[in-house]
Every structure is written in C-alpha cells, then in structure tokens.
Amino acid sequence: MSTATAKTEPEDVELAAPDQERLSALLVGQNRPPRPSALSASLTFGWRAMLKIKHVPDQLFDVTAFPIMLVLMYTYLFGGALAGSTEEYIQFLLPGIMVMSVVMITMYTGVAVNTDIAKGVFDRFRTLPIWRPAPMVGYLLGDVLRYLLASAVMLSIGMLIGFRPEGGVLGVLAGVALLIVFSFAFSWIWTMFGLLLRSEKSVMGVSMMVIFPLTFLSNVFVDPKTMPGWLQVFVNNSPVTHLSTAVRELMAGNWPAAAIGWSLGWAGVLMAVFGVVTMRLYNRK
C-alpha cells in the first residue's frame, strides 16, 4: 500500500505541473486579453446608451412627440401673424425650431451621467482598464442617435405641412451634420453639471436656466432686426443664432461661410473647455 502510494505521488505532481504553470501565468497577467482601444471602448459605451433606450422606450418621448408638438404649435399659432401664412413661416421656422429642439435635449446627457453616479455604476467604470474618457464619450455617442431621430421627425412633419428646402438632400444633410457636431460639443456642458450636482433634478433645473434664454433669445422664431438694439447685440452673437443661421441657409441652398465658421468655432471652444473640466472632475470624483 505504502509503496504504491509512493510511486504514484511523483507521477501526480508531474501531471499537475503544467496546469499549475498555466494558472500562475493567468494570475500574473501574462495571458490577459489586449486592452481595448479608445475607439472600441467609446463605441461599447455608446452601444450601452442605446440599449438603455431600447429597454426604456419612454426616453424617446422627448425626441418624437415633443418635437412634433413644437413644430405644429409654433407654426399654426404664429405663422399667420408673423409671416402672413403658415406656408411662408414654416420655411423660416423649421430649421430654427429643429436647432432649438436638439439643443434642448442635449441636457439629458447630464441627467444620465448623474443617474449612473447615484447608482454607483461609475465606480465600476473607473476600475476598468479602459481609456478614461470612454464612458463620457460613449454617453455622447449614444445621444447622437437621439439627435438624428429628433431631426428626422421634425423634417418629416415639416415636409408634410409645407416645408420645401431649396438646398435639396445635400443641403438638408449638411445642415443636420452641422447641428449634430454642435450638439455633441454642447453636451459636454451637461456632463460637467452631471458630475458636479447631486441629483438629476438639479441637473435639469440648471440646464433649463441656461438653455431657455439661449434658445429663445435667438433668431429661431423671428429676424433679430425687429428687436431692440440692446437685445440685438446679444442675439446676433449667440451661438444658437449662428447655428440656426447656418442650418437655415444650408437648407436653403446657400453656403454661409461666416455662420458655419462661427458654429464650428463655438463647438471647438465648448469641447476644449467643458471637455477638459469634465474629465478633471471625473478623475477626481
């Protein structure tokens, strides 16, 4: 009995050695999968944001029903008084109201960030071996789908009630692309507030305080020439005015170089300032 046991023990040890070596290699990290690239990590978090919309379809209310309501309400309430007919007014209004609607829904990026922080999800993200800004960029990429959907809904309703863009398909696509670029940059403001403030209600409250004056004090609804001179100074230099003018002119078949330059410049400044502040807050959170 003892002799048999003595003979088998060395054989058992020899057979187990390779498994022990593989286990040791795994434990010390020699066979770990490669670290995901910045693009791959960002796209993964963007897909996560879209899956949240899939599981909670009520989130699409603000990019479907709300834009439809805005287009119909402002067209038929103010069209006759401001332009003489709804057909003429919709040509001026639709690009501007589309800018207003998409800019307004950017605030939900900050709300989503704040909600994940409150649930502790961000603590798990911070421990992952990924590119640090990936979760933030993922939120913004996921919301790009919301911006595109809102734009498509408003353009469809506008076409049904008489909007006819003289710039054709290329003009419309150029206008929407510029709007998406600006909205992506503008959303970094709300990621900052999502990290700074304690509740999603606070994020929404601060967002409304910024967005409402910025969108209503612009050329979205009327030409600034009808406004008092002191107000024109603010309106003519508003980023929403520059963006609205650029989108409107592109859809009309023109090439407003100055307005496009201002819009892209504003987008660059917003990303440079609020993107950096957001990541510093995220790293210190």
SVG drawing of the C-alpha trace seen along z (x, -y; Angstrom):
<svg xmlns="http://www.w3.org/2000/svg" viewBox="-53 -100 61 102">
<polyline fill="none" stroke="black" stroke-width="0.4" points="0.0,0.0 2.6,-2.5 4.9,-1.5 2.1,-2.1 1.3,-5.4 5.0,-6.5 5.2,-5.5 2.1,-7.4 2.8,-10.7 5.6,-11.8 3.5,-11.0 0.6,-13.0 2.9,-16.0 4.4,-15.8 1.0,-15.7 -0.3,-18.7 2.7,-20.9 1.6,-22.2 -1.8,-23.2 -0.1,-25.0 2.1,-26.8 -0.9,-27.9 -2.7,-29.0 0.3,-31.0 0.6,-32.7 -3.0,-33.7 -2.7,-35.1 0.3,-37.2 -1.4,-38.5 0.8,-37.0 -2.2,-35.8 -4.6,-38.8 -6.5,-39.9 -5.2,-43.1 -6.5,-46.4 -9.4,-47.8 -8.6,-50.8 -10.1,-54.2 -12.5,-53.9 -13.6,-50.4 -14.2,-51.4 -16.2,-54.5 -18.3,-52.6 -19.1,-50.0 -20.3,-52.6 -22.3,-54.2 -24.0,-50.9 -24.8,-50.7 -26.5,-54.1 -28.6,-52.9 -29.6,-49.7 -30.9,-51.7 -33.2,-53.5 -34.3,-50.1 -35.2,-48.9 -36.8,-52.2 -38.6,-53.4 -40.3,-56.2 -37.0,-58.1 -37.8,-58.6 -40.8,-60.9 -38.6,-64.0 -37.3,-63.2 -40.6,-62.2 -43.8,-63.7 -42.1,-66.8 -40.6,-68.0 -43.9,-67.3 -45.7,-69.4 -43.3,-72.3 -43.4,-72.4 -47.2,-72.3 -47.8,-74.7 -45.4,-77.5 -46.3,-77.1 -50.1,-77.5 -50.0,-79.9 -47.6,-82.4 -47.3,-81.7 -50.2,-83.9 -49.2,-86.8 -45.5,-86.8 -45.3,-85.9 -48.8,-86.2 -49.2,-82.4 -48.1,-79.2 -46.6,-78.1 -44.2,-81.0 -43.4,-80.9 -42.5,-77.2 -39.7,-77.9 -38.1,-80.2 -39.2,-78.4 -38.3,-74.7 -34.5,-74.9 -34.5,-77.1 -37.0,-75.0 -35.0,-71.9 -31.9,-73.6 -33.8,-74.6 -35.2,-71.1 -32.0,-69.2 -30.0,-71.7 -32.7,-71.3 -32.5,-67.5 -28.7,-67.6 -29.3,-68.2 -30.4,-64.5 -26.7,-63.5 -26.0,-65.2 -29.1,-63.6 -27.9,-60.1 -24.4,-60.7 -25.8,-61.9 -28.2,-58.9 -25.3,-56.4 -23.2,-58.2 -26.1,-57.9 -26.5,-54.2 -22.7,-53.6 -22.2,-52.5 -19.4,-55.0 -17.4,-53.4 -17.2,-50.2 -16.3,-52.1 -13.4,-53.8 -11.9,-50.4 -11.9,-49.1 -8.6,-49.0 -10.0,-51.3 -9.4,-54.8 -10.5,-57.2 -12.9,-59.4 -14.6,-56.4 -17.7,-56.4 -18.3,-60.1 -17.7,-59.8 -20.0,-56.8 -22.9,-58.8 -22.5,-61.5 -22.2,-59.0 -25.4,-57.2 -27.2,-60.5 -26.2,-61.3 -28.9,-58.7 -31.5,-60.8 -30.4,-64.0 -30.7,-62.2 -34.1,-60.9 -35.4,-64.2 -34.1,-65.9 -35.7,-63.2 -39.1,-63.5 -39.1,-67.3 -38.1,-67.3 -40.8,-64.8 -43.5,-66.8 -42.2,-70.0 -42.4,-68.4 -46.0,-67.3 -47.1,-70.8 -45.3,-72.6 -41.5,-72.9 -39.5,-72.8 -35.8,-73.1 -34.3,-74.6 -30.9,-73.1 -32.3,-69.6 -31.0,-66.5 -27.4,-67.7 -28.4,-71.0 -30.5,-69.1 -27.8,-66.6 -25.2,-69.4 -27.4,-71.3 -28.2,-68.2 -24.5,-67.3 -23.5,-70.7 -26.3,-70.5 -25.1,-67.1 -21.5,-68.4 -22.5,-71.4 -24.9,-69.4 -22.1,-66.8 -19.9,-69.6 -22.7,-71.4 -23.5,-68.2 -20.1,-68.4 -21.6,-71.3 -24.2,-68.9 -21.7,-66.1 -19.9,-68.6 -23.1,-69.5 -23.9,-65.8 -20.7,-65.3 -21.0,-68.5 -24.6,-68.4 -26.1,-65.9 -29.4,-65.0 -30.8,-64.7 -33.5,-67.3 -30.7,-69.8 -29.1,-69.0 -32.4,-69.5 -33.1,-72.8 -29.7,-74.3 -29.9,-73.1 -33.3,-74.8 -31.9,-78.0 -29.2,-78.0 -31.0,-76.6 -34.2,-78.6 -32.6,-82.1 -30.0,-80.8 -32.6,-79.4 -35.4,-81.9 -33.1,-84.9 -32.0,-84.0 -33.2,-84.1 -35.1,-80.8 -38.6,-82.4 -38.1,-85.9 -35.5,-88.0 -33.4,-89.9 -33.9,-93.2 -37.3,-93.5 -35.8,-93.5 -34.5,-96.5 -30.9,-97.4 -29.6,-96.4 -31.1,-92.9 -29.8,-92.5 -26.2,-92.8 -26.8,-89.6 -28.9,-87.8 -26.6,-88.4 -23.6,-87.0 -25.4,-84.0 -24.1,-80.5 -27.6,-79.4 -28.2,-82.3 -25.0,-81.4 -26.0,-77.7 -29.6,-78.5 -28.5,-80.8 -26.0,-78.3 -28.6,-75.4 -31.3,-77.6 -29.0,-78.9 -27.6,-75.4 -31.1,-74.0 -32.0,-77.0 -29.2,-76.1 -26.6,-78.7 -23.2,-78.4 -23.0,-80.8 -19.2,-80.6 -19.3,-83.0 -22.1,-81.3 -20.6,-77.9 -17.2,-79.1 -18.8,-80.6 -20.8,-77.4 -17.7,-75.2 -15.7,-77.6 -18.2,-77.5 -18.2,-73.7 -14.4,-73.7 -14.4,-76.1 -17.1,-74.1 -15.3,-70.8 -11.9,-72.3 -13.3,-74.0 -16.0,-71.7 -14.4,-68.5 -11.3,-69.2 -13.3,-70.3 -15.5,-67.2 -12.5,-64.8 -10.8,-66.5 -14.0,-66.2 -14.4,-62.6 -10.8,-61.7 -11.3,-63.3 -14.8,-62.1"/>
</svg>
